[in-house]
């Protein structure tokens, strides 16, 4: 039997990969905004907690994080199924890097605009949501696009905790057919195709965000 007979298996693996990636990106973006905003507006205690989260997930190996969540946490009575573990770890990892993107974008808002907000008696939340975030989101989009593609590529590591994603399926088919060249070439093309689709989606979202912020930015200038 040739390797082409296993294409449905590769397709199923690709669906699992995209599902895990999209879930991790959505959750990771939420974590990035929460901890990124806390870094800037959280005060002395919450900002330090956010800093600890950021440094832990940026400063440790994603593979070790996966193994720790999957093999070590059950020893203290907290366990998740493999897919949930993969999503949570990828999301936490993306959130750690994303929080720095959010922090940097918020910090780039000009001091003059923040002073103008204070002069208009805006409180901190009003300043954040009406002045800082609308401008900062535009600056975040290219970096978040790169983070999205990086999350897709890193998702291949979840195969090491027995998730039947695209990489796991490719390895299984290769072990059966012993056709490394064909299997891994198709797998490479699958990842490239998924990356292209994600890039298109990110570009559309970025265009929508920039159009939505065109008038506020013009007003600020």
TIMAR-434225 format. One record per residue: residue in three letters; x, y, z of N, C-alpha, C in turn. Coordinates in pm, 1 decimal, decimal comma, padded with zeros to 6 digits. Last residue first. Layout:
{r 'Ala' {X Y Z} {X Y Z} {X Y Z}}
...
END
This chain:
{r 'Unk' {-00393,6 06329,5 01553,5} {-00287,4 06405,7 01493,0} {-00329,7 06550,9 01466,4}}
{r 'Unk' {-00635,8 06238,0 01647,8} {-00530,5 06264,3 01744,7} {-00420,7 06352,2 01685,6}}
{r 'Unk' {-00775,3 06210,2 01408,1} {-00822,8 06309,1 01504,4} {-00714,1 06343,6 01604,7}}
{r 'Unk' {-00638,4 06001,3 01293,1} {-00634,1 06131,9 01227,1} {-00676,0 06242,8 01323,1}}
{r 'Unk' {-00704,4 05804,5 01471,2} {-00564,4 05843,6 01461,2} {-00552,7 05980,3 01395,1}}
{r 'Unk' {-00984,8 05788,5 01433,9} {-00931,2 05829,7 01563,3} {-00787,7 05876,0 01554,4}}
{r 'Unk' {-00981,2 05711,0 01153,5} {-01036,4 05839,1 01195,1} {-00989,0 05882,9 01332,1}}
{r 'Unk' {-00848,4 05460,1 01159,2} {-00800,1 05569,1 01074,2} {-00852,1 05705,1 01122,4}}
{r 'Unk' {-00928,4 05236,1 01288,1} {-00856,8 05335,1 01369,2} {-00812,5 05455,1 01287,6}}
{r 'Unk' {-01045,4 05081,9 01096,6} {-01126,9 05122,1 01209,7} {-01062,7 05228,1 01294,4}}
{r 'Unk' {-00824,1 05034,6 00934,7} {-00935,1 05115,9 00882,9} {-01021,8 05167,9 00997,5}}
{r 'Unk' {-00676,6 04872,9 01108,6} {-00621,5 05001,1 01063,9} {-00730,8 05091,8 01008,0}}
{r 'Unk' {-00849,7 04653,5 01136,3} {-00813,0 04732,9 01253,8} {-00760,7 04869,2 01212,0}}
{r 'Unk' {-00858,0 04559,7 00873,1} {-00981,5 04605,1 00937,3} {-00951,2 04693,9 01057,3}}
{r 'Unk' {-00589,9 04485,9 00839,8} {-00648,2 04588,9 00753,6} {-00774,9 04646,7 00816,1}}
{r 'Unk' {-00570,9 04283,4 01032,8} {-00488,2 04404,0 01045,2} {-00544,5 04517,3 00961,4}}
{r 'Unk' {-00747,4 04097,1 00923,4} {-00777,8 04157,2 01053,7} {-00698,3 04286,3 01072,1}}
{r 'Unk' {-00604,6 04039,3 00687,8} {-00740,5 04093,4 00679,4} {-00777,0 04163,1 00810,0}}
{r 'Unk' {-00368,3 03934,2 00795,3} {-00361,9 04056,1 00713,8} {-00499,8 04121,2 00702,6}}
{r 'Unk' {-00468,8 03705,2 00923,8} {-00406,8 03811,6 01003,7} {-00401,1 03941,9 00925,1}}
{r 'Unk' {-00554,3 03559,5 00700,6} {-00650,6 03600,1 00802,9} {-00594,8 03716,1 00885,1}}
{r 'Unk' {-00306,8 03520,6 00572,6} {-00413,9 03593,0 00504,6} {-00515,6 03645,2 00606,0}}
{r 'Unk' {-00173,5 03369,4 00765,9} {-00120,5 03500,9 00729,2} {-00227,0 03585,0 00659,3}}
{r 'Unk' {-00326,7 03135,5 00765,4} {-00324,1 03219,4 00885,3} {-00274,3 03359,6 00853,7}}
{r 'Unk' {-00265,6 03044,4 00506,9} {-00404,2 03075,8 00543,5} {-00409,1 03166,6 00666,2}}
{r 'Unk' {00011,5 03003,5 00531,1} {-00040,6 03101,6 00435,6} {-00183,2 03142,0 00470,6}}
{r 'Unk' {00013,4 02798,1 00721,1} {00075,3 02927,3 00752,1} {00023,6 03036,4 00659,2}}
{r 'Unk' {-00105,0 02594,9 00575,1} {-00174,3 02646,5 00693,6} {-00117,2 02781,6 00734,7}}
{r 'Unk' {00095,2 02559,5 00379,8} {-00039,4 02600,9 00339,1} {-00116,7 02658,4 00458,0}}
{r 'Unk' {00306,9 02472,1 00542,4} {00321,0 02595,9 00466,2} {00184,2 02649,2 00424,5}}
{r 'Unk' {00204,9 02232,1 00639,0} {00234,3 02340,4 00734,0} {00245,9 02474,4 00661,5}}
{r 'Unk' {00190,4 02098,5 00389,9} {00069,7 02121,2 00471,4} {00090,8 02233,9 00570,7}}
{r 'Unk' {00455,8 02084,2 00311,5} {00363,0 02163,9 00231,8} {00234,7 02194,4 00308,6}}
{r 'Unk' {00547,3 01906,4 00509,9} {00604,7 02041,1 00498,7} {00510,9 02133,6 00422,2}}
{r 'Unk' {00399,5 01681,4 00440,2} {00378,1 01745,3 00570,9} {00430,2 01887,9 00570,8}}
{r 'Unk' {00513,8 01622,2 00194,0} {00372,1 01659,1 00200,1} {00341,6 01729,9 00331,7}}
{r 'Unk' {00770,1 01560,5 00288,5} {00751,7 01667,3 00190,6} {00607,3 01715,6 00191,5}}
{r 'Unk' {00726,0 01344,6 00454,2} {00767,1 01470,3 00516,5} {00760,2 01587,7 00419,0}}
{r 'Unk' {00642,4 01153,9 00260,0} {00559,3 01188,0 00375,4} {00597,3 01324,5 00431,4}}
{r 'Unk' {00856,6 01136,7 00074,4} {00721,8 01176,6 00032,3} {00639,0 01226,7 00149,9}}
{r 'Unk' {01078,4 01062,5 00243,4} {01081,4 01177,9 00153,4} {00941,0 01226,8 00118,7}}
{r 'Unk' {01012,9 00825,0 00384,8} {01035,9 00951,4 00455,8} {01022,7 01072,3 00364,0}}
{r 'Unk' {00859,1 00560,1 00383,8} {00879,8 00657,1 00276,0} {00894,4 00796,0 00338,0}}
{r 'Unk' {00775,9 00358,8 00546,9} {00920,3 00381,9 00535,5} {00955,3 00476,9 00420,7}}
{r 'Unk' {00512,5 00304,5 00612,9} {00551,0 00297,8 00471,7} {00701,7 00306,1 00449,1}}
{r 'Unk' {00507,7 00320,7 00896,9} {00440,6 00211,6 00826,3} {00497,2 00194,2 00685,8}}
{r 'Unk' {00648,3 00544,7 00965,9} {00687,6 00418,4 01027,9} {00624,9 00298,1 00957,7}}
{r 'Unk' {00498,7 00736,3 00825,1} {00636,9 00707,7 00784,2} {00685,3 00574,8 00842,1}}
{r 'Unk' {00269,0 00738,3 00974,4} {00263,3 00689,5 00836,8} {00402,8 00654,0 00787,4}}
{r 'Unk' {00371,3 00849,0 01212,2} {00308,0 00717,3 01213,6} {00304,6 00657,3 01073,0}}
{r 'Unk' {00460,8 01098,7 01126,5} {00556,1 01002,2 01181,9} {00499,2 00860,3 01181,5}}
{r 'Unk' {00215,7 01211,8 01049,8} {00322,1 01192,4 00951,6} {00424,0 01090,2 01000,8}}
{r 'Unk' {00083,0 01221,0 01296,3} {00029,1 01138,7 01187,8} {00135,7 01110,2 01083,8}}
{r 'Unk' {00247,6 01404,6 01432,1} {00230,4 01268,5 01484,8} {00179,8 01174,9 01375,1}}
{r 'Unk' {00205,7 01632,4 01268,9} {00339,3 01574,2 01284,4} {00331,7 01429,5 01333,5}}
{r 'Unk' {-00073,1 01675,5 01300,1} {-00014,8 01651,2 01168,4} {00122,0 01584,0 01178,7}}
{r 'Unk' {-00167,2 01491,7 01599,7} {-00169,2 01608,9 01512,7} {-00102,7 01574,1 01380,1}}
{r 'Unk' {-00255,7 01320,2 01821,8} {-00248,7 01278,7 01681,0} {-00262,7 01399,4 01589,1}}
{r 'Unk' {-00055,5 01340,9 02104,4} {-00166,6 01402,1 02032,7} {-00150,1 01370,3 01884,2}}
{r 'Unk' {00154,5 01253,9 02273,3} {00059,9 01156,5 02214,5} {-00065,5 01219,6 02155,9}}
{r 'Unk' {00330,9 01447,3 02328,5} {00246,0 01402,3 02439,1} {00126,6 01324,2 02383,7}}
{r 'Unk' {00452,3 01506,1 02092,1} {00533,7 01434,3 02191,0} {00454,8 01397,4 02315,6}}
{r 'Unk' {00285,9 01665,4 01949,9} {00290,3 01524,0 01910,6} {00367,1 01440,6 02013,4}}
{r 'Unk' {00334,3 01919,6 02025,7} {00231,8 01848,1 02101,9} {00226,2 01700,6 02063,1}}
{r 'Unk' {00513,5 02030,2 01848,3} {00568,2 01966,7 01968,3} {00463,3 01888,0 02047,3}}
{r 'Unk' {00371,5 02162,5 01657,0} {00419,9 02028,1 01623,5} {00475,2 01954,6 01745,3}}
{r 'Unk' {00329,7 02417,6 01745,7} {00227,3 02318,3 01777,4} {00271,4 02175,8 01743,1}}
{r 'Unk' {00520,4 02584,0 01643,7} {00549,6 02520,4 01771,9} {00447,8 02412,7 01807,8}}
{r 'Unk' {00382,7 02673,3 01416,6} {00502,9 02590,2 01401,8} {00535,6 02516,6 01531,6}}
{r 'Unk' {00173,3 02821,3 01536,2} {00144,7 02708,3 01447,7} {00265,7 02616,2 01436,3}}
{r 'Unk' {00324,6 03015,7 01667,3} {00244,0 02921,5 01745,9} {00207,7 02799,3 01663,1}}
{r 'Unk' {00428,6 03155,9 01449,8} {00520,2 03084,9 01538,8} {00445,2 02981,9 01623,4}}
{r 'Unk' {00196,5 03271,8 01351,4} {00267,7 03173,2 01269,3} {00362,7 03091,0 01356,0}}
{r 'Unk' {00140,4 03441,3 01573,2} {00043,4 03341,8 01527,1} {00111,3 03232,3 01446,1}}
{r 'Unk' {00359,5 03609,8 01581,4} {00337,1 03518,9 01693,2} {00238,6 03408,6 01655,0}}
{r 'Unk' {00321,3 03757,3 01347,5} {00438,3 03669,5 01359,3} {00419,4 03566,4 01470,5}}
{r 'Unk' {00086,8 03891,3 01429,5} {00087,2 03804,8 01311,4} {00203,4 03707,4 01313,8}}
{r 'Unk' {00180,0 04040,3 01640,6} {00086,9 03931,5 01669,6} {00073,3 03838,5 01550,1}}
{r 'Unk' {00335,3 04221,4 01492,5} {00400,6 04131,6 01588,0} {00309,9 04013,9 01624,1}}
{r 'Unk' {00134,4 04357,1 01343,7} {00241,0 04280,8 01276,3} {00309,4 04180,3 01368,9}}
{r 'Unk' {-00036,5 04461,7 01566,8} {-00081,4 04363,8 01469,4} {00031,2 04289,8 01396,9}}
{r 'Unk' {00040,0 04665,5 01742,2} {00060,1 04525,8 01782,2} {00042,6 04426,6 01667,4}}
{r 'Unk' {-00037,6 04905,4 01635,4} {00105,1 04876,7 01640,3} {00133,7 04730,4 01673,6}}
{r 'Unk' {-00312,5 04885,9 01676,5} {-00260,4 04897,1 01540,6} {-00112,7 04860,0 01536,4}}
{r 'Unk' {-00324,4 04890,2 01954,3} {-00364,6 04769,0 01882,4} {-00311,3 04770,3 01739,9}}
{r 'Unk' {-00259,9 05153,1 02026,6} {-00162,4 05046,7 02049,1} {-00196,0 04921,4 01969,6}}
{r 'Unk' {-00489,2 05301,6 01974,2} {-00366,7 05326,6 01897,4} {-00268,9 05210,5 01908,7}}
{r 'Unk' {-00676,8 05188,6 02151,8} {-00707,6 05202,9 02008,9} {-00585,4 05228,1 01921,8}}
{r 'Unk' {-00529,9 05203,2 02407,3} {-00551,9 05077,5 02335,7} {-00587,0 05096,1 02188,3}}
{r 'Unk' {-00524,1 05490,5 02476,3} {-00405,5 05406,8 02457,2} {-00430,9 05284,3 02369,9}}
{r 'Unk' {-00795,2 05600,2 02469,9} {-00678,4 05668,0 02413,0} {-00567,6 05567,8 02377,4}}
{r 'Unk' {-00991,4 05438,4 02572,3} {-01030,7 05537,7 02472,8} {-00911,6 05605,6 02405,4}}
{r 'Unk' {-00879,8 05262,7 02755,4} {-00967,4 05207,7 02651,6} {-01005,0 05308,2 02542,6}}
{r 'Unk' {-00709,6 05429,9 02916,4} {-00662,9 05304,2 02857,8} {-00747,6 05264,5 02737,3}}
{r 'Unk' {-00874,0 05639,2 02997,0} {-00753,4 05668,4 02919,1} {-00704,8 05543,5 02847,0}}
{r 'Unk' {-01061,3 05494,3 03143,7} {-01103,0 05570,4 03025,6} {-00984,9 05602,2 02935,6}}
{r 'Unk' {-00895,3 05394,9 03346,0} {-00963,2 05302,7 03254,6} {-01008,9 05374,5 03128,1}}
{r 'Unk' {-00810,5 05630,7 03474,2} {-00712,6 05541,0 03411,9} {-00777,2 05445,9 03312,4}}
{r 'Unk' {-01032,2 05906,5 03376,8} {-00967,3 05819,8 03474,6} {-00877,1 05720,4 03400,8}}
{r 'Unk' {-01009,0 06229,3 03238,9} {-01027,5 06086,9 03214,7} {-00963,0 06009,9 03329,3}}
{r 'Unk' {-00987,8 06509,0 03251,9} {-01041,5 06435,9 03367,2} {-01079,1 06290,1 03335,1}}
{r 'Unk' {-00848,9 06630,4 03058,1} {-00993,1 06615,6 03033,5} {-01062,2 06534,9 03143,6}}
{r 'Unk' {-00594,5 06599,4 03151,0} {-00651,0 06734,2 03151,7} {-00801,8 06732,1 03128,2}}
{r 'Unk' {-00558,6 06331,3 03096,3} {-00569,5 06373,9 03236,4} {-00630,7 06513,3 03245,7}}
{r 'Unk' {-00540,4 06350,9 02819,7} {-00648,9 06273,1 02880,2} {-00668,6 06312,1 03025,8}}
{r 'Unk' {-00305,9 06497,0 02794,2} {-00431,3 06556,9 02748,0} {-00551,9 06484,0 02807,8}}
{r 'Unk' {-00124,8 06308,4 02888,6} {-00144,0 06432,3 02964,0} {-00273,4 06501,8 02923,6}}
{r 'Unk' {-00147,1 06124,1 02682,8} {-00185,1 06083,9 02818,2} {-00208,5 06206,8 02905,8}}
{r 'Unk' {-00045,6 06277,6 02474,0} {-00184,8 06232,9 02468,4} {-00234,2 06188,2 02605,8}}
{r 'Unk' {00216,9 06316,0 02557,6} {00130,0 06432,2 02539,1} {-00017,2 06391,2 02536,2}}
{r 'Unk' {00333,6 06068,0 02549,8} {00304,6 06125,4 02680,9} {00208,1 06242,8 02667,9}}
{r 'Unk' {00215,6 05835,3 02303,2} {00287,1 05957,4 02341,3} {00239,8 06012,1 02476,1}}
{r 'Unk' {00260,5 05489,7 02334,1} {00164,6 05600,1 02320,0} {00227,7 05727,0 02377,0}}
{r 'Unk' {00433,3 05290,0 02399,0} {00473,1 05377,2 02288,2} {00376,0 05492,9 02265,9}}
{r 'Unk' {00323,7 05129,6 02588,6} {00426,6 05223,5 02634,3} {00466,2 05322,2 02525,3}}
{r 'Unk' {00161,3 04971,4 02432,2} {00100,0 05068,2 02523,3} {00201,0 05172,8 02568,7}}
{r 'Unk' {00359,8 04819,6 02303,4} {00271,3 04905,9 02224,9} {00204,9 05010,7 02313,2}}
{r 'Unk' {00479,6 04682,0 02519,2} {00558,3 04772,9 02437,1} {00472,1 04869,4 02357,8}}
{r 'Unk' {00260,9 04531,4 02613,6} {00327,7 04629,1 02700,4} {00404,7 04731,8 02618,4}}
{r 'Unk' {00207,7 04369,7 02389,2} {00107,1 04463,4 02439,5} {00172,1 04571,9 02523,9}}
{r 'Unk' {00448,3 04227,3 02373,5} {00402,8 04305,7 02259,3} {00302,9 04411,9 02304,7}}
{r 'Unk' {00446,1 04101,7 02618,9} {00551,5 04199,4 02592,0} {00515,9 04286,3 02473,0}}
{r 'Unk' {00231,5 03932,2 02580,4} {00219,9 04036,0 02682,2} {00328,5 04142,4 02666,4}}
{r 'Unk' {00325,6 03749,6 02391,0} {00229,7 03852,2 02350,8} {00216,3 03963,8 02452,0}}
{r 'Unk' {00486,4 03582,0 02543,6} {00549,0 03667,9 02443,0} {00455,1 03781,6 02402,3}}
{r 'Unk' {00279,7 03476,3 02708,1} {00400,7 03534,0 02765,0} {00470,7 03627,9 02668,3}}
{r 'Unk' {00095,8 03375,2 02524,7} {00058,1 03486,9 02609,9} {00177,9 03554,6 02672,7}}
{r 'Unk' {00236,5 03159,5 02419,5} {00206,5 03273,7 02332,4} {00169,5 03396,5 02414,7}}
{r 'Unk' {00236,6 03003,6 02657,3} {00362,7 03042,2 02592,7} {00341,5 03164,0 02503,0}}
{r 'Unk' {-00035,2 02969,3 02698,2} {00044,3 03036,7 02801,2} {00176,8 03085,9 02744,1}}
{r 'Unk' {-00098,2 02829,9 02461,1} {-00159,3 02959,7 02489,8} {-00078,1 03037,0 02592,9}}
{r 'Unk' {00050,5 02595,3 02491,9} {00077,5 02683,7 02377,9} {00020,8 02822,8 02402,1}}
{r 'Unk' {-00077,6 02501,7 02725,4} {00065,4 02534,1 02726,9} {00101,0 02625,6 02610,5}}
{r 'Unk' {-00345,9 02467,5 02644,1} {-00312,8 02553,9 02757,2} {-00166,3 02595,8 02755,0}}
{r 'Unk' {-00322,8 02285,4 02427,9} {-00380,3 02418,6 02407,7} {-00337,2 02513,0 02519,0}}
{r 'Unk' {-00210,3 02059,5 02555,4} {-00142,6 02125,2 02444,0} {-00191,8 02266,5 02422,6}}
{r 'Unk' {-00411,5 02000,3 02744,6} {-00276,1 02036,2 02787,3} {-00202,4 02110,9 02677,8}}
{r 'Unk' {-00620,4 01933,0 02573,3} {-00633,9 02047,9 02662,7} {-00497,9 02095,4 02711,1}}
{r 'Unk' {-00504,1 01703,6 02458,4} {-00537,1 01819,3 02375,1} {-00552,7 01945,5 02460,1}}
{r 'Unk' {-00464,9 01523,5 02684,2} {-00354,1 01574,4 02602,8} {-00387,3 01699,3 02522,0}}
{r 'Unk' {-00649,3 01629,0 02981,1} {-00630,0 01540,9 02866,3} {-00525,3 01602,3 02774,2}}
{r 'Unk' {-00492,2 01706,9 03294,9} {-00574,3 01743,4 03179,4} {-00552,2 01640,1 03070,2}}
{r 'Unk' {-00476,7 01713,5 03655,0} {-00442,1 01656,0 03525,1} {-00541,0 01701,6 03419,2}}
{r 'Unk' {-00362,2 01730,6 03968,9} {-00422,3 01817,3 03867,2} {-00380,1 01766,0 03729,6}}
{r 'Unk' {-00224,7 01594,0 04171,5} {-00370,4 01581,6 04162,9} {-00438,9 01668,1 04060,6}}
{r 'Unk' {00040,4 01596,9 04153,8} {-00016,9 01676,6 04263,0} {-00168,8 01682,5 04251,1}}
{r 'Unk' {00085,2 01445,9 03933,7} {00141,7 01396,2 04059,4} {00091,3 01474,9 04179,9}}
{r 'Unk' {-00011,1 01593,6 03718,7} {-00093,9 01484,5 03772,7} {-00043,5 01429,8 03905,4}}
{r 'Unk' {00215,0 01771,1 03673,7} {00094,0 01817,7 03741,3} {00004,8 01704,7 03793,4}}
{r 'Unk' {00400,6 01610,6 03524,9} {00427,2 01649,0 03664,0} {00301,1 01692,7 03738,0}}
{r 'Unk' {00302,3 01555,1 03265,7} {00352,3 01446,7 03348,8} {00368,3 01483,6 03496,0}}
{r 'Unk' {00194,4 01792,0 03154,9} {00133,1 01662,5 03123,1} {00175,4 01551,5 03219,4}}
{r 'Unk' {00342,7 02008,8 03247,1} {00196,7 02010,4 03260,2} {00137,0 01870,6 03244,5}}
{r 'Unk' {00598,9 01915,5 03176,7} {00566,4 01946,4 03316,5} {00415,9 01944,9 03338,5}}
{r 'Unk' {00586,8 01887,1 02899,4} {00610,8 01768,4 02982,3} {00571,4 01794,8 03127,3}}
{r 'Unk' {00544,1 02158,6 02830,0} {00448,9 02053,6 02793,0} {00463,5 01932,3 02882,1}}
{r 'Unk' {00780,3 02274,6 02932,3} {00649,6 02316,4 02983,1} {00543,4 02211,3 02952,2}}
{r 'Unk' {00967,2 02151,9 02769,5} {00967,5 02121,4 02912,8} {00835,9 02162,7 02976,1}}
{r 'Unk' {00893,5 02275,9 02528,4} {00887,9 02130,0 02541,2} {00884,4 02088,2 02687,5}}
{r 'Unk' {00946,8 02543,1 02579,5} {00808,2 02501,3 02556,9} {00794,2 02350,2 02572,7}}
{r 'Unk' {01178,6 02637,0 02831,9} {01152,7 02563,8 02707,9} {01005,7 02523,7 02696,8}}
{r 'Unk' {01157,1 02968,6 02971,6} {01171,1 02823,8 02982,5} {01130,1 02757,7 02852,1}}
{r 'Unk' {01105,1 03239,6 02943,9} {01240,3 03198,0 02979,6} {01260,5 03049,3 02995,4}}
{r 'Unk' {00843,2 03287,2 02896,5} {00938,8 03326,0 02792,2} {01076,7 03266,9 02818,3}}
{r 'Unk' {00726,6 03195,7 03126,8} {00689,0 03131,1 03001,2} {00775,3 03173,9 02884,2}}
{r 'Unk' {00857,5 03358,9 03320,4} {00856,0 03212,5 03331,9} {00829,3 03148,1 03197,3}}
{r 'Unk' {00806,2 03622,7 03238,0} {00943,4 03572,1 03237,1} {00949,3 03419,1 03246,7}}
{r 'Unk' {00524,4 03641,8 03265,3} {00590,2 03665,2 03137,2} {00727,7 03601,2 03132,2}}
{r 'Unk' {00487,4 03592,1 03540,6} {00425,4 03506,3 03439,6} {00499,6 03518,0 03306,4}}
{r 'Unk' {00632,1 03811,6 03644,6} {00672,3 03673,3 03674,9} {00615,6 03576,3 03572,0}}
{r 'Unk' {00479,3 04025,3 03548,1} {00618,9 04010,7 03506,4} {00667,9 03868,3 03530,6}}
{r 'Unk' {00242,2 03986,8 03688,1} {00241,7 03976,0 03542,4} {00382,9 03957,0 03488,8}}
{r 'Unk' {00338,8 04040,4 03944,2} {00281,6 03909,2 03913,5} {00282,2 03885,5 03762,6}}
{r 'Unk' {00408,8 04307,8 03907,2} {00514,4 04210,1 03937,4} {00465,5 04067,3 03911,8}}
{r 'Unk' {00158,8 04421,3 03866,5} {00258,2 04429,8 03759,2} {00372,6 04331,9 03782,7}}
{r 'Unk' {00036,2 04378,0 04111,1} {-00012,6 04306,3 03993,3} {00088,0 04311,2 03878,7}}
{r 'Unk' {00199,7 04555,8 04274,1} {00184,3 04412,2 04301,6} {00144,0 04336,0 04176,4}}
{r 'Unk' {00203,6 04822,3 04168,4} {00327,6 04753,4 04207,4} {00312,9 04603,0 04225,6}}
{r 'Unk' {-00023,1 04846,1 03880,8} {00028,1 04884,5 04011,8} {00146,1 04797,9 04052,0}}
{r 'Unk' {-00108,3 04783,1 03623,4} {-00147,0 04696,5 03734,3} {-00100,5 04739,3 03871,8}}
{r 'Unk' {-00049,8 04897,3 03381,2} {-00149,4 04963,6 03465,2} {-00181,2 04888,2 03594,0}}
{r 'Unk' {00153,2 04743,5 03261,8} {00155,3 04889,2 03249,4} {00067,4 04956,6 03354,2}}
{r 'Unk' {00103,4 04479,7 03323,2} {00241,2 04527,2 03330,8} {00246,8 04679,4 03332,4}}
{r 'Unk' {-00167,0 04461,1 03266,1} {-00125,1 04462,5 03406,8} {00018,6 04511,5 03421,5}}
{r 'Unk' {-00150,6 04449,9 02988,0} {-00211,9 04567,9 03051,2} {-00171,9 04576,9 03197,7}}
{r 'Unk' {-00029,8 04196,1 02968,4} {00036,6 04314,5 02913,8} {-00017,7 04442,2 02973,6}}
{r 'Unk' {-00218,8 04028,7 03081,5} {-00091,7 04047,4 03151,6} {-00013,0 04165,7 03096,6}}
{r 'Unk' {-00436,6 04067,0 02897,4} {-00453,5 04076,8 03043,1} {-00321,2 04108,4 03110,7}}
{r 'Unk' {-00320,2 04028,7 02645,9} {-00378,5 04158,2 02679,2} {-00393,4 04174,2 02830,3}}
{r 'Unk' {-00233,7 03760,2 02670,3} {-00138,3 03866,7 02636,6} {-00193,0 04003,3 02675,3}}
{r 'Unk' {-00470,5 03620,7 02715,9} {-00368,5 03626,5 02821,5} {-00270,2 03741,0 02796,1}}
{r 'Unk' {-00585,8 03663,0 02460,2} {-00653,9 03710,4 02581,8} {-00554,1 03723,6 02696,4}}
{r 'Unk' {-00396,7 03533,7 02303,1} {-00417,8 03677,2 02284,8} {-00487,9 03736,8 02407,0}}
{r 'Unk' {-00429,7 03268,1 02395,2} {-00302,1 03337,6 02414,4} {-00315,0 03487,9 02399,1}}
{r 'Unk' {-00685,2 03203,7 02307,9} {-00659,3 03211,8 02451,6} {-00530,5 03288,5 02479,2}}
{r 'Unk' {-00629,4 03216,9 02028,7} {-00736,9 03296,4 02089,1} {-00713,0 03314,2 02238,6}}
{r 'Unk' {-00416,5 03033,3 02003,7} {-00398,4 03172,8 01965,8} {-00502,9 03260,6 02032,8}}
{r 'Unk' {-00531,8 02792,2 02086,8} {-00418,5 02847,2 02162,2} {-00397,1 02994,4 02130,2}}
{r 'Unk' {-00725,6 02757,2 01888,3} {-00766,6 02770,0 02028,6} {-00656,1 02834,0 02111,4}}
{r 'Unk' {-00556,2 02737,5 01663,3} {-00653,3 02845,9 01673,2} {-00698,6 02867,3 01816,8}}
{r 'Unk' {-00404,8 02503,2 01730,3} {-00340,6 02632,1 01704,9} {-00437,7 02747,6 01723,0}}
{r 'Unk' {-00599,3 02301,9 01753,7} {-00515,4 02335,5 01868,7} {-00453,2 02473,8 01851,0}}
{r 'Unk' {-00697,5 02309,1 01486,9} {-00786,7 02329,0 01601,8} {-00707,7 02372,7 01724,7}}
{r 'Unk' {-00472,1 02251,2 01335,2} {-00536,4 02381,7 01321,4} {-00628,2 02411,4 01439,2}}
{r 'Unk' {-00420,8 01985,3 01427,5} {-00320,0 02091,7 01440,2} {-00383,9 02229,4 01432,5}}
{r 'Unk' {-00655,6 01854,4 01349,9} {-00620,2 01862,5 01491,6} {-00519,7 01975,2 01514,5}}
{r 'Unk' {-00628,9 01880,9 01072,5} {-00744,6 01940,7 01139,9} {-00716,0 01957,0 01288,7}}
{r 'Unk' {-00400,2 01729,7 01029,8} {-00396,5 01873,0 01000,5} {-00512,9 01944,8 01068,5}}
{r 'Unk' {-00495,2 01474,4 01095,6} {-00390,1 01534,4 01176,5} {-00381,5 01684,7 01155,5}}
{r 'Unk' {-00675,0 01441,5 00885,9} {-00725,7 01444,1 01023,0} {-00623,3 01507,1 01117,0}}
{r 'Unk' {-00489,0 01437,4 00675,4} {-00591,0 01541,7 00682,5} {-00646,1 01554,2 00824,6}}
{r 'Unk' {-00349,9 01203,3 00729,5} {-00279,1 01331,2 00734,4} {-00377,9 01446,6 00746,9}}
{r 'Unk' {-00558,2 01024,3 00685,9} {-00497,1 01030,5 00819,2} {-00420,0 01162,2 00835,9}}
{r 'Unk' {-00605,1 01058,8 00413,1} {-00709,6 01095,8 00510,4} {-00656,3 01107,1 00652,9}}
{r 'Unk' {-00354,7 00955,0 00310,0} {-00383,4 01098,9 00306,9} {-00497,7 01139,9 00400,3}}
{r 'Unk' {-00286,4 00693,9 00288,3} {-00294,8 00747,4 00424,9} {-00321,7 00897,8 00426,8}}
{r 'Unk' {-00251,1 00632,2 00029,2} {-00369,5 00574,5 00093,0} {-00390,1 00631,6 00233,0}}
{r 'Unk' {-00004,7 00732,5 -00032,2} {-00121,2 00814,1 -00066,6} {-00249,9 00760,1 -00004,0}}
{r 'Unk' {00184,1 00539,4 00023,2} {00158,9 00638,9 00127,0} {00035,6 00723,0 00097,3}}
{r 'Unk' {00060,4 00217,8 -00092,6} {00140,6 00339,5 -00101,1} {00099,2 00439,6 00006,0}}
{r 'Unk' {00084,5 -00119,7 00000,0} {00000,0 00000,0 00000,0} {00088,2 00124,9 00000,0}}
END
